[in-house]
């Protein structure tokens, strides 16, 4: 081989070697970390399970088949749940369980900022339980003539609002050091306030106010805003059903809600966005084409995702009920323009309860089919759809309570705080 050929061969070997080094260096270079999708706590076979949406690993935390209503603590370390009618917590990393109350518990909720658990018991009243102390502190006692019904944490975790019946219905707030204030008192026993929660900025208490009648409540009441310092309520004209997941709030405080009286969830329902200061209503989805349910704001407040089936005339409500419910799909709407897009369309399933990931890149929702209920995840534009939890049990009655299923009794989603990466439905 002459000198020229040797030089060509050496040059080729040098290039190959350099390319190999470059490839090795490229492979070793760290890639940007993807936003975390967090974890889902869910009930299957009466037990609490956890699915890590980033690793697809699942863990079973209970083994007695008696559990329901899982709820994450703010830091994602703990899950509270009901075992029968009693309240328990489990540490996710170790699987160790603790009983919180040996008495029946009607409601419970974690503080939005720390590991304090509030619960409501007919035997005890409104109670706070701290993980580090594992001891109860009664904030408001139930008495023979003073009965508590519902409560809600404020966004700061410093106050709790609650309903009470004491010769009339009223709304109150109480601090963790037991300072209290009455926010609203109904004029007479014929009127009742039903607590819906707090505004995201803590300025308003949200409540449905109307006749103290089970039939009236079932057909919907107007939503009202009551100053958190006390004062007269300001109410919308439209009625809505008393479902917490038919309300959503944007980071700036706008309210999205499903309006329309009548207990049938597939008839006469509309989607609106409401300004809390002026109570101006911006209609997004009317009852001519769709019957929307369960709206949820995107993290940047520009979009709403919701479930909807076809509009059903009131005169054909029950004749077309099963078809209307079976055709519920996931939709997204851009609020400024009102442009809608359908994200799911599989005739084997009924799709409900959509929620955004905290970065806005994904949507998690429930599918109900012949085989049962399951959880599915997709990108916010509808791409890359995949099943993440194959079983939610017990399988709910498809007709539910006039077409409403309380999915929150079966699952809860914890996500770590993170910046909004993208919103691209």
Secondary structure, DSSP 8 states (H G I E B T S, - for coil): --HHHHHHHHHHHHHHHHHHHHHHHHHHS---------EEEEEETTEEEEEETTT--EEE---SS-EEEEEE-TTSSEEEEEETTEEEEEETTT--EEEEESS--SEEEE-SSSSEEEEEETTTEEEEEETTT--EEEEE--BTTBEEEEEEE-TTSSEEEEEEESSSEEEEEEETT--EEEEEE-SSTTEEEEEEEE-TTSSEEEEEEEES-HHHHHT-EEEEEEETT----EEEEEEE---GGGEEE-TT--EEEEE--SS-TTSS-EEEEE-TTT--EEEEE-TTTEEEEEEEE-TTSSEEEEEEEE---GGGTTTSHHHHHHT-EEEEEETTT--EEE----TT-EEEEEEE-TTSSEEEEEEEETTEEEEEEEETTS-S-EEEEEEESS---TTTBTTB--GGGTEEEE-----------
